[in-house]
């Protein structure tokens, strides 16, 4: 793999702020074909009461967390999202983020309320570079144009007014319907929309995608497209592009042996250490701490100990200190023939 010189000058600094992500409820205004939640129960769709949100924000701030993210479902349809962001700001959180499909952010007045309340980062869930692909994946006609409009407004406020100091990024769920278009997606997001940060995460075969060979491609088919995207970024875009959910052992040896490339592109090297708080239903997994109707756990531990792992090759691998392993449901689909200890 021929890339820029490995002088380390482009290695990103690691954000050391402790992060907590709070699920506000799993109601959503999109119906993505790969959705993890599938059809959430009525209780899980119920929104978190504001007093519980304030208590949760206070709890984590006292524990030393300075970063908070609001998750759904779709957090922008949470009735108390503005008040929650303002509370986080007043408690002293320095990074306040939402992970959103941003379809409600086509309304500038609503977006401005979030920004005034203290929002510092927006991660946009967007999975295609054309209306046909995005609308097919989300199963909501017209959503592509809404997302483009919202992103352009967010970038305008960021550049013109110095807001959103922690950035605007797009998060792509890489799946069987879109992975072949990844290089085109990068070109669209970087050159046409003007973003500087794109993350792609390999689909987690749960919810609607569970057991689906159509939606869950094989690593061996996806990795060449990932590497093509890396080369495009190294040669042309020079932006922040990272990928997650792909075990280290399936990456090309030349890539694995380049520490600078690994730090720049493998998302797990750069992710914030993240705790999670969600409704307790269905989380009796031995990893979560359940109290007061909330399940609390560290996301990195949850992946390693519950959602991934279990393969003998992973347990004996020299990369286990930096690789989280393989989604268990992926192994159920394809076995472990692609996985080998390093």
C-alpha positions as CSV (number, residue, x, y, z in Angstrom):
1,X,0.0,0.0,0.0
2,X,1.6,3.3,-1.1
3,X,0.6,6.2,1.0
4,X,2.0,9.4,2.4
5,X,5.3,9.1,4.3
6,X,4.9,7.6,7.7
7,X,6.4,10.5,9.7
8,X,3.7,10.5,12.3
9,X,2.9,14.2,11.6
10,X,-0.7,13.5,10.8
11,X,-1.4,11.2,13.8
12,X,-4.5,12.6,15.6
13,X,-4.4,13.4,19.3
14,X,-6.6,11.2,21.4
15,X,-9.5,12.9,23.2
16,X,-9.1,11.8,26.8
17,X,-12.4,13.2,28.1
18,X,-14.5,10.5,29.8
19,X,-17.7,10.2,27.8
20,X,-21.2,9.0,28.7
21,X,-24.0,8.3,26.2
22,X,-27.5,8.5,27.5
23,X,-30.3,6.8,25.6
24,X,-33.4,9.0,25.7
25,X,-35.8,6.3,24.3
26,X,-35.9,4.2,21.2
27,X,-38.6,6.0,19.2
28,X,-37.4,7.0,15.8
29,X,-38.7,8.7,12.7
30,X,-36.6,6.6,10.3
31,X,-37.0,2.8,9.6
32,X,-33.5,1.8,8.6
33,X,-33.3,-1.7,7.2
34,X,-30.3,-2.6,9.4
35,X,-31.7,-1.0,12.7
36,X,-30.4,-2.7,15.8
37,X,-33.5,-2.0,17.7
38,X,-35.8,-3.5,15.1
39,X,-39.3,-3.0,16.7
40,X,-38.7,-1.8,20.2
41,X,-41.2,-2.6,22.9
42,X,-43.7,0.2,23.9
43,X,-41.7,0.6,27.1
44,X,-38.4,1.1,25.3
45,X,-40.1,3.6,23.0
46,X,-41.2,5.7,26.0
47,X,-39.1,8.9,26.5
48,X,-36.9,9.4,29.5
49,X,-38.6,11.8,32.0
50,X,-36.8,15.1,32.3
51,X,-36.2,14.7,36.1
52,X,-34.5,11.4,35.4
53,X,-32.4,12.9,32.7
54,X,-31.2,15.7,35.1
55,X,-30.4,13.1,37.7
56,X,-28.5,11.0,35.2
57,X,-26.5,14.0,33.9
58,X,-25.7,15.0,37.5
59,X,-24.6,11.5,38.4
60,X,-22.1,11.1,35.6
61,X,-20.7,14.6,35.9
62,X,-19.9,13.9,39.6
63,X,-18.1,10.8,38.5
64,X,-15.8,13.0,36.4
65,X,-17.3,12.7,32.9
66,X,-16.9,15.9,30.8
67,X,-18.4,14.6,27.5
68,X,-22.0,13.5,27.0
69,X,-23.9,12.2,24.0
70,X,-27.6,11.9,23.6
71,X,-28.8,8.7,21.7
72,X,-32.0,7.2,20.6
73,X,-33.8,6.0,18.6
74,X,-33.7,9.6,17.4
75,X,-32.8,12.1,20.1
76,X,-34.1,15.2,18.2
77,X,-37.7,14.0,18.7
78,X,-37.1,13.7,22.4
79,X,-39.4,16.4,23.9
80,X,-36.8,17.5,26.4
81,X,-33.7,17.5,24.2
82,X,-33.2,21.3,24.4
83,X,-33.5,21.3,28.2
84,X,-31.2,18.3,28.4
85,X,-28.4,20.0,26.4
86,X,-28.7,23.2,28.5
87,X,-28.6,21.2,31.7
88,X,-25.4,19.4,30.5
89,X,-23.8,22.8,29.7
90,X,-24.7,24.2,33.1
91,X,-23.3,21.2,34.8
92,X,-19.9,21.7,33.1
93,X,-19.9,19.2,30.3
94,X,-17.4,20.5,27.7
95,X,-18.4,18.2,24.9
96,X,-22.2,17.8,24.2
97,X,-23.2,15.7,21.3
98,X,-26.2,14.1,19.5
99,X,-26.2,11.1,17.2
100,X,-29.0,12.0,14.9
101,X,-30.6,11.4,11.5
102,X,-31.0,15.3,11.5
103,X,-34.3,15.3,9.6
104,X,-35.7,17.7,12.2
105,X,-32.7,19.9,11.7
106,X,-34.0,21.1,8.4
107,X,-35.7,23.7,10.5
108,X,-33.2,26.4,11.3
109,X,-35.1,27.8,14.3
110,X,-35.1,24.3,16.0
111,X,-31.4,23.8,15.1
112,X,-30.5,27.2,16.5
113,X,-32.2,26.3,19.8
114,X,-30.0,23.3,20.2
115,X,-26.9,25.3,19.4
116,X,-27.9,28.1,21.8
117,X,-28.5,25.5,24.5
118,X,-24.9,24.3,24.2
119,X,-24.6,21.6,21.6
120,X,-21.0,21.2,20.5
121,X,-21.1,18.2,18.1
122,X,-23.5,16.5,15.7
123,X,-22.9,13.0,14.4
124,X,-25.1,12.4,11.4
125,X,-26.4,9.0,10.6
126,X,-26.3,8.9,6.8
127,X,-25.6,5.8,4.7
128,X,-25.7,6.7,1.0
129,X,-24.5,9.3,-1.5
130,X,-27.6,9.3,-3.6
131,X,-31.3,9.8,-2.8
132,X,-32.1,6.3,-4.2
133,X,-29.6,4.6,-1.8
134,X,-30.3,6.7,1.3
135,X,-34.1,6.6,0.9
136,X,-34.0,2.8,0.3
137,X,-31.8,2.2,3.4
138,X,-33.9,4.4,5.7
139,X,-37.2,3.5,4.1
140,X,-38.3,7.2,4.3
141,X,-38.8,8.9,0.9
142,X,-37.2,12.3,0.7
143,X,-34.8,11.8,3.7
144,X,-31.7,12.3,1.6
145,X,-32.5,15.8,0.6
146,X,-33.4,16.7,4.2
147,X,-30.1,15.4,5.5
148,X,-28.1,17.3,3.0
149,X,-30.0,20.5,3.8
150,X,-29.4,20.0,7.5
151,X,-25.7,19.2,7.1
152,X,-25.1,22.3,5.0
153,X,-26.8,24.5,7.6
154,X,-24.7,23.0,10.5
155,X,-21.5,23.5,8.5
156,X,-22.6,27.1,7.8
157,X,-23.1,27.9,11.5
158,X,-19.8,26.1,12.4
159,X,-17.8,28.1,9.8
160,X,-19.5,31.4,10.1
161,X,-20.2,31.6,13.8
162,X,-17.6,29.3,15.3
163,X,-20.2,26.9,16.8
164,X,-20.0,23.1,17.0
165,X,-16.4,23.2,18.2
166,X,-16.3,19.4,18.5
167,X,-17.3,19.0,14.9
168,X,-19.9,17.7,12.5
169,X,-19.4,14.2,11.2
170,X,-21.2,11.6,9.2
171,X,-21.5,8.0,10.5
172,X,-22.1,5.4,7.8
173,X,-23.3,1.9,8.7
174,X,-21.5,-0.2,6.2
175,X,-23.7,-3.0,5.0
176,X,-24.4,-5.2,2.1
177,X,-26.4,-2.6,0.2
178,X,-23.9,0.2,0.4
179,X,-20.3,-1.0,0.9
180,X,-19.4,-1.1,-2.8
181,X,-20.2,2.6,-2.9
182,X,-17.9,3.6,-0.1
183,X,-15.3,5.5,-2.2
184,X,-18.1,7.4,-3.9
185,X,-19.6,8.2,-0.6
186,X,-16.4,9.7,0.6
187,X,-16.1,11.9,-2.5
188,X,-19.7,13.0,-2.0
189,X,-19.3,13.8,1.7
190,X,-15.9,15.4,1.5
191,X,-16.1,17.3,-1.8
192,X,-19.8,18.0,-2.4
193,X,-21.1,18.5,1.1
194,X,-17.8,19.9,2.5
195,X,-17.5,17.6,5.6
196,X,-14.1,17.0,7.1
197,X,-14.9,13.9,9.3
198,X,-16.5,10.6,8.2
199,X,-16.7,7.4,10.2
200,X,-18.0,4.1,8.9
201,X,-18.9,1.2,11.2
202,X,-19.4,-2.4,9.9
203,X,-23.0,-3.4,10.3
204,X,-23.8,-5.2,13.6
205,X,-26.0,-8.2,12.6
206,X,-28.7,-7.7,15.1
207,X,-32.2,-6.3,15.0
208,X,-33.5,-6.1,11.4
209,X,-30.1,-7.3,10.1
210,X,-29.9,-10.4,12.3
211,X,-29.3,-13.5,10.2
212,X,-29.3,-11.5,7.0
213,X,-26.5,-12.4,4.5
214,X,-27.9,-9.7,2.2
215,X,-27.3,-6.9,4.8
216,X,-24.2,-8.4,6.3
217,X,-21.3,-8.7,3.8
218,X,-18.2,-10.7,4.5
219,X,-15.1,-9.0,5.8
220,X,-13.1,-10.3,2.8
221,X,-15.4,-8.4,0.4
222,X,-15.5,-5.2,2.4
223,X,-11.9,-4.7,3.3
224,X,-10.7,-4.0,-0.3
225,X,-13.2,-1.2,-0.5
226,X,-12.0,0.1,2.9
227,X,-8.5,0.1,1.7
228,X,-9.5,1.9,-1.5
229,X,-11.1,4.5,0.6
230,X,-8.0,4.9,2.7
231,X,-5.8,5.4,-0.4
232,X,-8.2,7.9,-1.8
233,X,-8.1,9.9,1.5
234,X,-4.3,9.7,1.6
235,X,-3.8,10.9,-1.9
236,X,-6.7,13.3,-2.5
237,X,-9.0,14.2,0.4
238,X,-6.7,14.5,3.4
239,X,-9.6,14.5,5.8
240,X,-10.5,12.5,8.9
241,X,-11.8,9.1,7.8
242,X,-12.1,6.2,10.3
243,X,-13.7,2.8,10.3
244,X,-14.8,0.6,13.1
245,X,-16.1,-2.9,13.8
246,X,-13.5,-4.7,11.6
247,X,-11.1,-7.0,13.3
248,X,-7.4,-6.2,12.8
249,X,-6.5,-9.7,11.5
250,X,-8.6,-9.2,8.3
251,X,-6.8,-6.0,7.3
252,X,-3.9,-6.2,4.9
253,X,-0.5,-6.9,6.5
254,X,1.1,-3.7,5.0
255,X,-1.7,-1.7,6.7
256,X,-1.4,-3.5,10.0
257,X,2.3,-3.0,10.2
258,X,2.0,0.8,9.8
259,X,1.3,2.2,13.3
260,X,0.6,5.6,11.9
261,X,-2.0,4.4,9.5
262,X,-3.6,2.2,12.2
263,X,-3.9,5.2,14.5
264,X,-5.3,7.4,11.8
265,X,-7.9,5.0,10.4
266,X,-8.9,2.4,12.9
267,X,-11.7,4.0,14.9
268,X,-11.2,2.0,18.0
269,X,-7.8,3.6,18.4
270,X,-9.4,7.1,18.6
271,X,-12.8,6.5,20.3
272,X,-13.5,8.1,23.6
273,X,-13.7,5.8,26.6
274,X,-17.5,5.6,26.8
275,X,-20.0,4.6,29.5
276,X,-23.6,4.1,28.5
277,X,-26.9,4.6,30.3
278,X,-30.1,3.0,28.9
279,X,-33.4,1.7,30.1
280,X,-32.8,-1.5,32.1
281,X,-35.1,-3.8,30.2
282,X,-33.3,-6.7,28.5
283,X,-29.8,-6.0,29.9
284,X,-29.3,-8.8,32.5
285,X,-26.0,-9.6,30.9
286,X,-23.6,-9.7,33.8
287,X,-21.8,-6.6,32.6
288,X,-24.4,-3.9,33.2
289,X,-25.0,-2.3,36.6
290,X,-28.8,-2.1,36.9
291,X,-30.4,0.3,39.3
292,X,-33.2,2.8,39.4
293,X,-34.5,1.5,36.1
294,X,-31.3,2.2,34.2
295,X,-28.6,-0.2,32.9
296,X,-25.1,1.3,33.0
297,X,-22.1,-0.2,31.4
298,X,-18.8,0.6,29.7
299,X,-19.3,0.3,25.9
300,X,-15.8,-1.0,25.2
301,X,-16.2,-3.7,27.9
302,X,-19.6,-4.6,26.6
303,X,-18.3,-5.2,23.2
304,X,-15.3,-7.2,24.3
305,X,-17.1,-9.3,26.9
306,X,-20.6,-9.7,25.6
307,X,-21.2,-8.7,22.0
308,X,-17.8,-9.9,20.5
309,X,-15.2,-12.4,21.5
310,X,-15.4,-16.0,22.3
311,X,-13.1,-17.2,19.6
312,X,-9.9,-19.1,20.5
313,X,-8.0,-17.2,17.9
314,X,-9.0,-13.9,19.5
315,X,-8.0,-15.0,23.0
316,X,-4.5,-15.9,21.8
317,X,-4.0,-13.0,19.4
318,X,-1.2,-10.5,20.0
319,X,-3.5,-7.7,18.8
320,X,-6.1,-8.4,21.5
321,X,-5.0,-5.3,23.4
322,X,-6.2,-3.1,20.6
323,X,-8.7,-5.2,18.7
324,X,-12.2,-5.9,20.2
325,X,-12.8,-9.0,18.1
326,X,-15.7,-10.1,16.0
327,X,-19.5,-9.6,16.3
328,X,-20.9,-12.9,17.6
329,X,-23.7,-12.8,15.2
330,X,-21.2,-12.4,12.3
331,X,-19.6,-15.7,13.4
332,X,-23.1,-17.3,13.4
333,X,-23.6,-16.2,9.8
334,X,-20.1,-17.0,8.4
335,X,-18.1,-19.0,10.9
336,X,-14.5,-18.0,11.9
337,X,-12.5,-19.0,8.8
338,X,-11.5,-15.4,8.1
339,X,-10.2,-14.9,11.7
340,X,-6.7,-15.8,12.7
341,X,-4.4,-15.0,15.6
342,X,-1.6,-12.5,14.9
